Amino acid sequence: MHAIGIDIGGTKIAGALVDEFGTIIRSDRQPSPAGDPREIEDVVVAMINGLAAGEEVCAAGVAAAGFIDSAQSTVYYAPNINWRNEPFRDALEARLDLPVIIENDANAAGWAEFRYGAGRLYSDMVTLTIGTGVGGAIVAGDKLFRGGFGAAAELGHLRLVPDGLPCGCGARGCIEQYGSGRALLRIANDFADAGGIGLGLAAARQRRGKLTGKDVGRLIEEHDGGALAALRQLGNSLGQACASLGAVLDPQIFVIGGGVSAAGNLLLDPIRVAYLEHLPARGYHPEPEFAVAELVNDAGVVGAADLARLHAAGA
């Protein structure tokens, strides 16, 4: 039976009707009124009703950035939306003739990769989503790991550098400050300032007045020395983080998603090298695979729909 997945972002709300094989039957996208929780509720209800029209639908799953309780019901805190202890599932179910679950967006995307993407052949997986920040998801023993209060797998806030760069979470030295798309842009600007191998980056910055993520991505595709060096530095940080995660979680595969993952092995290779350099007791057990996420922009809606379907089935 079909399920519906909704992915609430800061600028858009995406939705899809998804079958049990992870295939999107039809989809919708609307602007996100992020400043008004009641308007978001209205948009989500209208989207679910529209996607469900004329179909047999068993459940709906809604993914959003933030802390979600372990019952997949209440949004403790959402950074892009004015939600604080918001009983969002109850609000939606009061207006819909469907069971609903609420899930963290990185968990939903990671679950989609586990079920239908790069992690589908494994039982234990860690996903890192490299975007403006760093998101994460953990699957252990075929189960999505949410922790005791539902707020586990905030992997971007793993402490990497003691007393390092300040992070938006209030701590210092988080992996998000060294392994994100924003970090890549900062590193690229540092290379542009230094000249030498950063001359290509400096030239791109001069043409536009500032260096953008698209500029860095294009230069990586062109194998510009400075852009590749910035990417290697990013990969080194991510590899160190993966080594710490590997020591705790022992995953069979790390799946790397987000916009920066488009670099493929140019990113994965330095991650692998740094992982092995920092892994405790290297060589005494099998090493995990590293792969790029496969579902890209559809992962959130596909994962949310599948988690809703499993919830409805009592799984």
Stockholm file with secondary structure:
# STOCKHOLM 1.0

chainA/1-315         MHAIGIDIGGTKIAGALVDEFGTIIRSDRQPSPAGDPREIEDVVVAMINGLAAGEEVCAAGVAAAGFIDSAQSTVYYAPNINWRNEPFRDALEARLDLPVIIENDANAAGWAEFRYGAGRLYSDMVTLTIGTGVGGAIVAGDKLFRGGFGAAAELGHLRLVPDGLPCGCGARGCIEQYGSGRALLRIANDFADAGGIGLGLAAARQRRGKLTGKDVGRLIEEHDGGALAALRQLGNSLGQACASLGAVLDPQIFVIGGGVSAAGNLLLDPIRVAYLEHLPARGYHPEPEFAVAELVNDAGVVGAADLARLHAAGA
#=GR chainA/1-315 SS CEEEEEEECSSEEEEEEECTTSCEEEEEEEECCTTCHHHHHHHHHHHHHHHHTTSCEEEEEEEESSEECTTSCCEEEETTTTEEEECHHHHHHTTCSSCEEEEEHHHHHHHHHHHHSTTTTCSSEEEEEESSSEEEEEEETTEECCCSSSCCCCGGGSBCSTTCSBCTTSCBSBTHHHHSHHHHHHHHHHHHHHCGGGHHHHHHHHHHSSCCHHHHHHHHHTTCHHHHHHHHHHHHHHHHHHHHHHHHHCCSEEEEESGGGGGTHHHHHHHHHHHHHHCTTTTSSCCCEEEECSSGGGHHHHHHHHHHHHHHTTC
#=GC SS_cons         CEEEEEEECSSEEEEEEECTTSCEEEEEEEECCTTCHHHHHHHHHHHHHHHHTTSCEEEEEEEESSEECTTSCCEEEETTTTEEEECHHHHHHTTCSSCEEEEEHHHHHHHHHHHHSTTTTCSSEEEEEESSSEEEEEEETTEECCCSSSCCCCGGGSBCSTTCSBCTTSCBSBTHHHHSHHHHHHHHHHHHHHCGGGHHHHHHHHHHSSCCHHHHHHHHHTTCHHHHHHHHHHHHHHHHHHHHHHHHHCCSEEEEESGGGGGTHHHHHHHHHHHHHHCTTTTSSCCCEEEECSSGGGHHHHHHHHHHHHHHTTC
//
